[in-house]
Amino acid sequence: MRLPETVSPIHYDLLVHPNLTSLDFTGAVQIQLQVFEDTSTIILHSKELQIAKAELLAPEGPGSLPVPLQVLEYPAFHQLALVSDVLLVRGGTYKVRLEFSANLSDSFHGFYKSSYRTTTGEVRFIASTQFEATSARAAFPCFDEPAFKANFTIQIRREARHIALSNMPKVPWETPRAVSH
């Protein structure tokens, strides 16, 4: 079942944290959306992800708080409905934030694990992604159809002893410094 075209993603900020000991991962995604029709429901893809938190981020300003979203799952269609008490108005731009977790997949789709043997015979695991053609939904909640194009910023949280590789250039990242008073 196709997603409705009431909203469309503009940009994703994605953070994933694979755990190569427990062979699972956690993540958070913030999606900037353009609204094409008034709605209080956002429907997007998610496959075998446990959603820990979903919220609509209120516009910046004094006293603005995130609005919790009710999450309804439709596993047969790999879809989630995020229901808001706030009406998203046509022409508006909004952000939703979701926190999620899942096991690393055994297939070669979404966010998956594979293993190799070192020269000493030790078995080690790696985590990889395969988002084509509709496998991104198994790695993070998203609008996983070709009509919904958006750009991404992706962060990988990892242990210092691991490395992260990408087919895109690394963006310089600085750890925020602590502020002392």
Buried (B, 14 or more C-beta within 10 A) or exposed (E): EEBEEBBBBBBBBBBBBBBBEEBBBBBBBBBBBBBBEEBBBBBBBBBEBEBEEBBBBBEEEEEEEBBEBEBEBEEEEBBBBBBBEEEBEEEBEBBBBBBBBBBBBEEEBBBBBEEEEEEEEEEEBBBBBBBEEBBBBBBBBBBBBEEBEBEBEBBBBBEEEEEEEEEEEEEEEEEEEEEEE
